Structure formats: structure tokens, C-alpha cells
Amino acid sequence: MEDNNPQHKEDPLKPHVPIETNYAKHQDNPGPSPQAVNEYDKNGAGPILKWIIPILVLALLIYWLFFRHP
């Protein structure tokens, strides 16, 4: 079941709402808070994926080149 609330429609061609600095002024349609945009991600998956993905690609490439059956 879809909730078709016309107040919360997103248009991909419309520019993004800027970071909110005055919530009381834009209370009807606020932008994201500075804390939400600038939050530091100390436990993210990015650093480990930079190591895992190339190792997996290399291992699969070696397997495909040397161990596949004709």
C-alpha cells in the first residue's frame, strides 16, 4: 500500500533543499540539519571495502584464468 501524500513528493529535476539554518522560518518545509549532512562516519564500511573488493576481484580472476574447466 502506497502513501501518496502530495506534500512529500520528490522531483528528481528539482534542486535539493539547502542545509537548514533557520528552522522557525522554514518550519513547513525544512531542509536537512547541518548535523545530518556533516556527520562523521567513524564506523563506516568504506575503508574495509577498499581492501576486500580488489582482493576478491583478483582471486576470482586467478580462479577464472587458471582453474576453470574447458
FINUDREN-599522 format. One record per residue (C-alpha): residue in three letters; x, y, z. Coordinates in Angstrom, 2 decimals. Layout:
N
R|ala|X|Y|Z
...
This chain:
70
R|met|0.00|0.00|0.00
R|glu|1.44|3.35|-1.03
R|asp|1.10|6.53|0.93
R|asn|0.54|9.25|-1.67
R|asn|0.95|12.38|0.40
R|pro|1.31|15.27|-2.09
R|gln|3.23|17.35|0.46
R|his|6.18|14.93|0.40
R|lys|6.69|14.45|-3.34
R|glu|10.27|14.46|-4.59
R|asp|11.09|15.64|-8.08
R|pro|14.47|14.46|-9.42
R|leu|14.80|17.57|-11.59
R|lys|14.15|19.96|-8.70
R|pro|17.23|21.24|-6.84
R|his|17.85|19.94|-3.34
R|val|16.71|21.90|-0.31
R|pro|19.72|23.70|1.21
R|ile|21.03|22.89|4.67
R|glu|18.72|24.35|7.29
R|thr|19.96|27.32|9.31
R|asn|16.66|28.86|10.44
R|tyr|14.16|26.14|11.30
R|ala|11.47|28.52|12.60
R|lys|11.38|30.37|9.27
R|his|11.09|27.20|7.15
R|gln|9.09|25.02|9.53
R|asp|6.59|23.98|6.84
R|asn|9.35|22.64|4.53
R|pro|12.67|22.37|6.40
R|gly|15.92|21.28|4.83
R|pro|18.33|18.81|6.38
R|ser|20.08|19.84|9.57
R|pro|23.82|20.58|9.50
R|gln|24.40|17.65|11.88
R|ala|22.76|15.23|9.43
R|val|24.81|16.47|6.47
R|asn|28.20|16.84|8.17
R|glu|28.08|13.79|10.47
R|tyr|31.40|11.95|10.72
R|asp|31.04|8.26|9.92
R|lys|33.65|6.64|12.15
R|asn|32.36|3.07|11.73
R|gly|31.67|3.07|8.00
R|ala|32.22|0.19|5.63
R|gly|34.19|2.21|3.06
R|pro|37.75|1.63|4.32
R|ile|37.36|-2.15|4.60
R|leu|35.62|-2.41|1.24
R|lys|38.61|-0.68|-0.41
R|trp|40.65|-3.74|0.58
R|ile|38.10|-6.55|0.24
R|ile|36.78|-5.80|-3.25
R|pro|40.15|-5.71|-5.09
R|ile|41.29|-8.89|-3.29
R|leu|38.07|-10.69|-4.27
R|val|38.31|-9.49|-7.86
R|leu|41.92|-10.64|-8.09
R|ala|41.11|-14.02|-6.53
R|leu|38.18|-14.58|-8.90
R|leu|40.29|-13.53|-11.88
R|ile|43.03|-16.01|-10.91
R|tyr|40.42|-18.74|-10.43
R|trp|38.81|-17.95|-13.79
R|leu|42.15|-17.92|-15.65
R|phe|43.79|-21.00|-14.12
R|phe|41.20|-23.29|-12.57
R|arg|38.22|-23.25|-14.92
R|his|37.40|-26.43|-16.76
R|pro|37.30|-26.39|-20.60
